[in-house]
Amino acid sequence: MTIMKKLILPAALITVCAVIVVIVSCEKDNMLIKDGAVRFTSEGTTATQTRVAIDPQDKSVWEKADPVGIYMVKHGTSDVLDNAENMKYTASEAGLSTSFAPAGQAIYYPLDETGKVDFIAYHPYRATVSDFIYPVDVSNQASQTGIDLMWAAADKQGTGYSKEDGRNNTSVDLAFDHQLAKLRMNVTKDSNVPGEIVKVSINGMNTTASFDLKGSGGFTGMGNAKSFEACTVTAGSVYEAILLPVGPLDATHTVTFTTDQNETYTWSMYKQIAELKTGKIYTYDITVAKYIIEVTGNINSWTVGATGIGNAE
């Protein structure tokens, strides 16, 4: 990776520098960010639940101050330009679309009129990212906004952006995609089950991996399979988990429902779900009964998929 030496601009030149502004429009499966301004307010990206939340229609919406990281690279490469590496931007307002402002130093287009650049962005922001490798850990589901990895790249349909785009207020279009999968469980407890459900655990899933922000390698090094608690959205009835993609599922991949009477009920996920795919929400209605768990469900967006019915003992 080649990093060019930082340029310190005289005040007289600042007025001719192009500033990058990113405006985001969140969609069900991915989020569009329209960046384009040649004003010095780089605004930038998308997020999830409390960071880029999911509304009742499964649309991702931004929360104010959602942080993203942005890279400016030489067109067609991953060579960082002008030290614009992992620059932190935050959402200026909440909603389906937002602008982003630099949390510190902003990104400027290079002074070279002929130089072409691309942009890479991700959410949620991490202060330390080495060589474009983003560490993923989904073992703690308490704050899903902190683990919902999204990624985007923009190269102006293969032609690259330049200082001229800045002067013309040309937007930099970033389409953010969710890189993980989400499992949503709407749980009903049958009257023959004593007590209340107090814990839902995901079992057998990998919890750690590395993601290549350059976009060429996806996930590598998946491992550390273990049990961890799902996120409680509504106690006793709605639970969610953001998970690493995996396929095919097998008998080790289960969900357990534990009551305050220390009784445990198990759902064998592979009977309804063949694999967990990037960018999909798997929504299942689960009835926990004394001798059986009834399951019906579908795969929605983040993107849309199949339906299924099943049960587990």
C-alpha positions as CSV (number, residue, x, y, z in Angstrom):
1,M,0.0,0.0,0.0
2,T,1.4,3.3,-1.1
3,I,0.6,6.3,1.1
4,M,1.4,9.7,-0.3
5,K,2.9,12.4,1.9
6,K,0.3,14.7,3.5
7,L,0.0,18.1,1.8
8,I,-0.3,21.2,3.9
9,L,-2.3,23.7,1.8
10,P,-1.8,27.5,2.0
11,A,-5.0,29.4,2.9
12,A,-5.1,30.8,-0.6
13,L,-5.5,27.4,-2.0
14,I,-8.1,26.1,0.3
15,T,-10.9,27.8,-1.7
16,V,-10.1,25.8,-4.8
17,C,-10.0,22.5,-3.0
18,A,-12.8,20.1,-3.6
19,V,-14.5,18.7,-0.5
20,I,-16.2,15.4,-0.4
21,V,-19.8,15.4,0.8
22,V,-21.7,12.2,1.3
23,I,-25.5,11.9,1.4
24,V,-27.1,8.6,2.3
25,S,-30.3,7.1,1.3
26,C,-31.0,3.9,3.2
27,E,-32.9,1.1,1.4
28,K,-34.1,-2.3,2.6
29,D,-31.2,-4.2,1.3
30,N,-28.5,-1.6,0.9
31,M,-28.0,2.1,1.5
32,L,-27.3,4.7,-1.1
33,I,-25.0,7.5,-0.2
34,K,-24.8,10.4,-2.5
35,D,-21.6,12.3,-1.9
36,G,-20.7,14.9,-4.1
37,A,-20.1,18.3,-3.1
38,V,-17.2,20.5,-3.6
39,R,-17.8,22.2,-0.3
40,F,-15.7,21.6,2.6
41,T,-18.0,19.5,4.6
42,S,-17.5,16.0,3.7
43,E,-20.6,14.2,4.6
44,G,-20.8,10.7,4.5
45,T,-22.4,7.3,4.9
46,T,-24.9,4.8,6.3
47,A,-25.5,2.7,9.5
48,T,-28.0,0.4,11.3
49,Q,-30.4,0.1,14.3
50,T,-29.4,2.7,16.9
51,R,-26.7,3.5,14.5
52,V,-28.6,2.4,11.4
53,A,-31.8,1.4,12.9
54,I,-34.4,-1.0,11.3
55,D,-37.9,0.4,11.1
56,P,-41.1,-1.7,11.0
57,Q,-40.8,-2.1,7.3
58,D,-37.2,-3.4,7.6
59,K,-35.7,-0.2,6.1
60,S,-32.4,0.8,7.5
61,V,-32.5,4.3,9.0
62,W,-29.7,6.5,10.3
63,E,-29.3,7.7,13.8
64,K,-27.6,11.1,14.4
65,A,-23.9,10.7,15.0
66,D,-23.7,7.2,13.4
67,P,-19.9,6.9,12.6
68,V,-18.4,5.5,9.4
69,G,-14.9,5.2,8.1
70,I,-13.9,6.4,4.6
71,Y,-10.8,5.9,2.5
72,M,-9.8,7.8,-0.7
73,V,-7.7,5.6,-2.9
74,K,-6.0,5.9,-6.3
75,H,-8.5,4.9,-9.0
76,G,-8.5,1.2,-9.7
77,T,-6.2,0.4,-6.7
78,S,-6.2,0.3,-3.0
79,D,-3.4,2.8,-2.7
80,V,-4.4,5.5,-0.1
81,L,-4.0,9.1,-1.3
82,D,-3.2,12.1,0.8
83,N,-3.3,10.1,4.0
84,A,-7.1,9.8,3.6
85,E,-7.2,6.5,5.4
86,N,-10.0,5.4,7.7
87,M,-11.3,9.0,8.1
88,K,-14.1,9.2,10.6
89,Y,-17.4,10.8,9.5
90,T,-20.6,11.0,11.5
91,A,-24.2,11.3,10.5
92,S,-25.5,14.9,10.7
93,E,-29.2,13.9,11.2
94,A,-31.4,10.9,11.7
95,G,-33.6,9.4,9.0
96,L,-33.7,7.3,5.8
97,S,-31.1,9.7,4.3
98,T,-28.5,11.8,5.9
99,S,-25.4,13.8,5.3
100,F,-22.1,13.2,7.1
101,A,-19.6,15.6,8.5
102,P,-15.9,14.9,9.3
103,A,-15.3,14.1,12.9
104,G,-11.9,15.5,12.5
105,Q,-9.9,16.2,9.4
106,A,-12.0,16.2,6.2
107,I,-11.1,14.6,2.9
108,Y,-10.1,16.8,-0.1
109,Y,-9.7,15.8,-3.7
110,P,-6.1,15.7,-4.8
111,L,-4.7,19.0,-6.4
112,D,-3.7,17.1,-9.5
113,E,-6.3,17.9,-12.1
114,T,-5.8,14.6,-13.9
115,G,-5.7,12.4,-10.8
116,K,-8.6,9.9,-10.5
117,V,-9.7,8.5,-7.2
118,D,-12.2,6.0,-5.7
119,F,-13.7,5.7,-2.3
120,I,-14.2,2.9,0.2
121,A,-16.4,3.2,3.2
122,Y,-17.7,1.0,6.0
123,H,-19.8,1.0,9.2
124,P,-19.4,0.8,12.2
125,Y,-16.3,2.9,12.5
126,R,-13.2,1.5,14.3
127,A,-10.3,3.8,15.3
128,T,-7.7,1.1,14.4
129,V,-7.9,-0.8,11.1
130,S,-4.6,-2.3,9.8
131,D,-4.0,-2.8,6.1
132,F,-7.8,-2.7,5.3
133,I,-8.5,-5.7,7.5
134,Y,-11.6,-5.1,9.7
135,P,-11.9,-7.4,12.7
136,V,-15.4,-8.9,13.2
137,D,-16.7,-10.2,16.6
138,V,-20.4,-11.0,17.0
139,S,-20.2,-12.7,20.4
140,N,-21.7,-9.7,22.2
141,Q,-25.1,-8.9,20.8
142,A,-26.1,-6.3,23.4
143,S,-25.5,-3.4,20.9
144,Q,-26.3,-4.7,17.4
145,T,-25.5,-1.3,15.9
146,G,-21.9,-1.9,17.0
147,I,-21.5,-5.2,15.1
148,D,-23.7,-4.7,11.9
149,L,-20.9,-4.5,9.4
150,M,-21.7,-2.6,6.2
151,W,-19.4,-1.8,3.2
152,A,-19.5,0.4,0.2
153,A,-17.2,1.4,-2.7
154,A,-17.5,4.1,-5.4
155,D,-15.5,4.4,-8.6
156,K,-17.9,6.5,-10.7
157,Q,-18.9,3.5,-12.8
158,G,-15.3,2.6,-13.5
159,T,-14.1,6.1,-14.5
160,G,-13.0,7.4,-11.1
161,Y,-13.6,10.8,-9.5
162,S,-11.5,13.9,-9.8
163,K,-11.2,17.5,-8.6
164,E,-13.4,18.5,-11.5
165,D,-16.2,16.5,-9.9
166,G,-15.7,18.5,-6.8
167,R,-16.1,21.8,-8.7
168,N,-19.2,20.5,-10.4
169,N,-20.8,19.3,-7.2
170,T,-20.9,15.8,-8.7
171,S,-22.2,13.2,-6.2
172,V,-20.1,10.3,-5.1
173,D,-22.6,7.5,-5.0
174,L,-21.9,4.9,-2.3
175,A,-24.2,1.8,-2.1
176,F,-23.8,0.3,1.4
177,D,-24.5,-3.5,1.7
178,H,-24.9,-5.4,4.9
179,Q,-22.1,-8.0,5.1
180,L,-23.6,-10.1,7.9
181,A,-26.9,-12.0,8.3
182,K,-29.6,-11.3,10.8
183,L,-31.8,-13.8,12.6
184,R,-35.1,-12.4,14.0
185,M,-37.2,-14.6,16.3
186,N,-40.8,-13.8,17.3
187,V,-41.4,-16.1,20.2
188,T,-44.6,-17.3,21.7
189,K,-44.7,-19.5,24.8
190,D,-47.4,-22.2,24.9
191,S,-49.5,-22.3,28.1
192,N,-48.1,-25.8,28.9
193,V,-44.7,-24.3,29.5
194,P,-44.3,-23.1,33.1
195,G,-42.6,-19.8,33.9
196,E,-41.3,-17.3,31.4
197,I,-38.6,-17.3,28.8
198,V,-35.6,-15.4,30.2
199,K,-32.8,-16.2,27.8
200,V,-32.3,-17.1,24.2
201,S,-28.9,-18.5,23.1
202,I,-27.3,-19.1,19.7
203,N,-25.1,-22.2,19.6
204,G,-22.4,-23.5,17.3
205,M,-21.9,-20.4,15.3
206,N,-18.5,-18.8,14.5
207,T,-18.2,-15.5,16.3
208,T,-15.0,-14.0,14.9
209,A,-13.5,-13.3,11.4
210,S,-11.6,-10.7,9.4
211,F,-13.2,-8.7,6.6
212,D,-11.2,-7.3,3.7
213,L,-12.3,-3.7,3.2
214,K,-10.6,-3.6,-0.2
215,G,-13.6,-5.8,-1.3
216,S,-11.5,-8.5,-2.8
217,G,-11.4,-11.1,-0.1
218,G,-14.6,-11.0,1.9
219,F,-14.4,-12.9,5.2
220,T,-11.3,-14.9,6.2
221,G,-10.3,-16.7,9.4
222,M,-13.8,-17.5,10.6
223,G,-13.7,-19.3,14.0
224,N,-14.3,-19.3,17.7
225,A,-17.6,-21.1,17.5
226,K,-19.4,-20.9,20.8
227,S,-22.7,-20.1,22.5
228,F,-23.8,-16.5,23.1
229,E,-27.0,-14.7,24.0
230,A,-29.2,-13.2,21.4
231,C,-30.2,-9.6,21.7
232,T,-33.4,-9.1,23.6
233,V,-35.7,-6.7,21.7
234,T,-38.8,-7.4,23.7
235,A,-38.3,-9.6,26.8
236,G,-40.1,-13.0,26.3
237,S,-41.2,-12.4,22.7
238,V,-38.7,-10.8,20.3
239,Y,-35.0,-11.7,19.9
240,E,-32.4,-10.9,17.3
241,A,-28.9,-12.0,16.4
242,I,-26.5,-10.6,13.8
243,L,-24.4,-13.6,12.5
244,L,-21.5,-14.4,10.3
245,P,-22.5,-16.0,7.0
246,V,-22.4,-19.8,7.1
247,G,-23.5,-22.8,5.0
248,P,-24.6,-25.4,5.1
249,L,-26.0,-25.4,8.6
250,D,-25.8,-28.7,10.6
251,A,-27.0,-30.3,13.8
252,T,-24.5,-28.2,15.8
253,H,-26.3,-25.0,14.9
254,T,-29.1,-24.6,17.4
255,V,-31.1,-22.0,19.4
256,T,-32.0,-22.7,23.0
257,F,-34.8,-21.0,24.9
258,T,-34.4,-21.1,28.7
259,T,-37.1,-20.3,31.2
260,D,-37.0,-19.0,34.7
261,Q,-37.8,-22.6,35.8
262,N,-34.5,-23.7,34.3
263,E,-36.2,-25.6,31.5
264,T,-34.5,-25.5,28.1
265,Y,-36.1,-25.9,24.7
266,T,-34.0,-26.4,21.5
267,W,-34.6,-25.4,17.9
268,S,-32.4,-27.1,15.4
269,M,-32.0,-24.3,12.9
270,Y,-30.8,-26.5,10.0
271,K,-34.2,-28.0,9.7
272,Q,-35.6,-24.7,8.5
273,I,-32.5,-22.8,7.3
274,A,-30.0,-24.3,4.9
275,E,-27.5,-21.5,5.1
276,L,-27.1,-18.0,6.4
277,K,-26.3,-15.6,3.6
278,T,-24.8,-12.1,3.5
279,G,-27.3,-9.3,3.6
280,K,-30.4,-11.4,4.5
281,I,-32.8,-11.2,7.5
282,Y,-34.2,-14.6,8.5
283,T,-37.5,-14.0,10.4
284,Y,-39.1,-16.9,12.2
285,D,-42.3,-17.2,14.3
286,I,-41.4,-19.7,17.0
287,T,-43.9,-21.4,19.4
288,V,-42.2,-22.9,22.4
289,A,-44.3,-25.8,23.7
290,K,-43.8,-28.5,26.3
291,Y,-42.7,-31.2,23.9
292,I,-42.1,-29.4,20.6
293,I,-41.0,-26.1,19.1
294,E,-43.1,-25.0,16.1
295,V,-41.4,-22.8,13.6
296,T,-42.6,-20.9,10.6
297,G,-40.6,-18.2,8.8
298,N,-39.2,-16.4,5.8
299,I,-36.1,-14.7,4.6
300,N,-36.4,-10.9,4.0
301,S,-34.4,-7.9,3.2
302,W,-31.6,-6.7,4.1
303,T,-32.8,-8.9,0.8
304,V,-35.7,-11.3,0.1
305,G,-35.7,-15.1,0.1
306,A,-37.7,-18.3,0.7
307,T,-40.2,-19.4,3.3
308,G,-40.3,-22.5,5.5
309,I,-42.1,-24.4,8.1
310,G,-40.8,-26.9,10.6
311,N,-40.5,-28.0,14.2
312,A,-37.9,-29.3,16.6
313,E,-37.9,-31.3,19.7
